[in-house]
Amino acid sequence: MGQTRVHLLASLGAFYLILAISMVTADLTNDLDILWGNSKVFYDSSGKRTISLSLDRWTTSAFQSKSTYLYGRIDVDIKLVAGNSAGTVTTLYMITEGLWQFHDEIDLEFLGNITGEPYTLHTNLYARGKGGREKQYKLWFDPTADFHTYTIIWNQRSILILVDDKLIRQIKNNLMYGVPYPNYQPMRVYGSIWNADDWATMGGRVKTDWSQAPFTAYFQNYRAIACPPQQSSPLCAQSFGNWFNQELDETRKQQLQEVDTNYKIYDYCTDTKRFKDSLPKECTLN
Ligand SMILES: *[C@@H]1O[C@H](CO)[C@@H](O)[C@H](O)[C@H]1NC(C)=O
């Protein structure tokens, strides 16, 4: 009897200990799997669980989410490779797992640069296998000095990309005009770092300086909310300040405008060199 009770208490104690630990660490390893490469999960100096992804000449690194999402909101805090990061690309993206020729993908790619020069945030969308909807942005802060929050909101109405809660891009669902939009395949979230010195920095003219390797980017505080279409979840509504499935309010429209004016450095919709007289259909809508 006595022994059973001690056992029970001991295992209850262990249970609460495990519970306490997993509450502290719930943010990362519960939700993400390290895929390959030189990746580490550790506590940073502020006591937060962090994943570091490193790149060297022989290794790229990546993680993926355990869950897939068909509509939802993803927030991750990222600190990019400091110093000479030219040629490296750090990514946060969502992608489907079905047939490649019909795949959907939402991309945030951070193109590194030589020391002291700004990063470019490259964004793109693939829907039913068709991409080519690139827009690029400068950031209004040094993304290597600290963590900043990058957000993807994906719902039936639009895809929204936010940086530190500032809306930088909206991709509207124009399916009714025959423009492909991701609307039926779930996506998984990935983070990665890889070498793209064939195109990333000044169109490939600046090469990765491998003497600076390993190049390391840090991800922390992964937050994901799944918002399945048939389910009205109060969490989904709340977490978007009630605009998950709404038109943008004036504040958000102003943010978009401000970012377009001050930080957008490339827009496929204005690239007449590339498309000549036939801009993609969505560029001439709205
Ligand atoms: C690197 O910095 C230069 C100079 O500011 C800028 O023109 C270029 O777009 C940057 N490249 C990338 C890949 O961010």
PDBQT file of the ligand as one rigid body, heavy atoms in Angstrom, charges set to zero:
ROOT
HETATM    1  C1  LIG A 301      21.821  44.915 -51.402  1.00  0.00    +0.000 C 
HETATM    2  O1  LIG A 301      22.052  46.293 -51.187  1.00  0.00    +0.000 OA
HETATM    3  C2  LIG A 301      22.025  47.074 -52.360  1.00  0.00    +0.000 C 
HETATM    4  C3  LIG A 301      22.493  48.462 -52.020  1.00  0.00    +0.000 C 
HETATM    5  O2  LIG A 301      21.671  49.077 -51.065  1.00  0.00    +0.000 OA
HETATM    6  C4  LIG A 301      20.631  47.032 -52.943  1.00  0.00    +0.000 C 
HETATM    7  O3  LIG A 301      20.559  47.787 -54.129  1.00  0.00    +0.000 OA
HETATM    8  C5  LIG A 301      20.254  45.586 -53.250  1.00  0.00    +0.000 C 
HETATM    9  O4  LIG A 301      18.920  45.509 -53.667  1.00  0.00    +0.000 OA
HETATM   10  C6  LIG A 301      20.450  44.697 -52.020  1.00  0.00    +0.000 C 
HETATM   11  N1  LIG A 301      20.316  43.320 -52.431  1.00  0.00    +0.000 N 
HETATM   12  C7  LIG A 301      19.562  42.435 -51.806  1.00  0.00    +0.000 C 
HETATM   13  C8  LIG A 301      19.571  41.078 -52.346  1.00  0.00    +0.000 C 
HETATM   14  O5  LIG A 301      18.906  42.730 -50.856  1.00  0.00    +0.000 OA
ENDROOT
TORSDOF 0
